[in-house]
Amino acid sequence: MKLFGNNIEIKCEYCANSADAPSGYICKLRKSIKNGKCRKFKYNPTLRVPKSTEALPEFKKEDFEI
């Protein structure tokens, strides 16, 4: 079983064969995603950016009164 499961969505952001460009990610091997698949996709977990968490709401003293 892979680090984030076996069903990893294929994105150039997570591929070891991609490079960051001003217009987005490009493939170093000049491949592209077709029908949700890429023959040269190689998952690299270090390229994954964690999702940020939502901030907690602000509470007032009145919220805790009975």
C-alpha positions in Angstrom: 0.0 0.0 0.0 1.3 3.4 -0.9 1.8 6.3 1.5 -1.5 8.1 0.7 -3.4 5.0 -0.5 -3.5 3.2 -3.8 -6.0 5.6 -5.5 -3.9 8.8 -5.8 -5.3 11.3 -8.2 -2.9 11.9 -11.0 -1.8 15.5 -11.0 1.4 17.1 -12.3 1.9 18.8 -9.0 2.7 15.4 -7.3 4.8 14.0 -10.2 8.5 13.5 -9.8 8.8 14.2 -13.6 7.3 17.7 -13.4 8.8 21.2 -13.1 7.2 24.3 -11.8 6.7 27.0 -14.4 5.1 30.5 -14.3 2.1 29.2 -16.3 1.7 26.0 -14.1 3.4 22.7 -14.0 5.1 21.2 -17.0 6.3 17.7 -17.7 10.1 17.3 -18.1 9.4 14.2 -20.3 6.9 16.2 -22.5 4.0 13.9 -21.6 0.4 14.9 -20.7 -2.5 13.6 -18.8 -5.0 11.9 -21.2 -8.2 10.4 -19.9 -7.0 10.8 -16.3 -3.8 8.8 -17.0 -0.2 9.5 -17.7 2.2 6.8 -18.7 5.2 8.5 -17.0 3.5 9.6 -13.7 5.7 8.9 -10.7 4.2 9.9 -7.4 6.5 12.0 -5.1 4.9 12.5 -1.7 7.4 15.3 -0.8 5.8 17.5 -3.5 2.3 17.3 -1.8 1.2 20.5 0.0 -1.0 19.8 3.1 -4.4 21.3 3.1 -4.8 24.2 5.6 -7.3 23.9 8.4 -10.1 26.3 9.0 -9.8 28.9 11.8 -11.9 28.3 14.9 -14.8 30.7 15.3 -14.4 33.5 17.9 -16.5 32.9 21.1 -17.9 35.4 23.5 -18.4 35.1 27.2 -22.2 35.0 26.6 -21.8 31.8 24.5 -20.9 29.9 27.7 -23.7 31.1 29.9 -26.7 29.0 30.8 
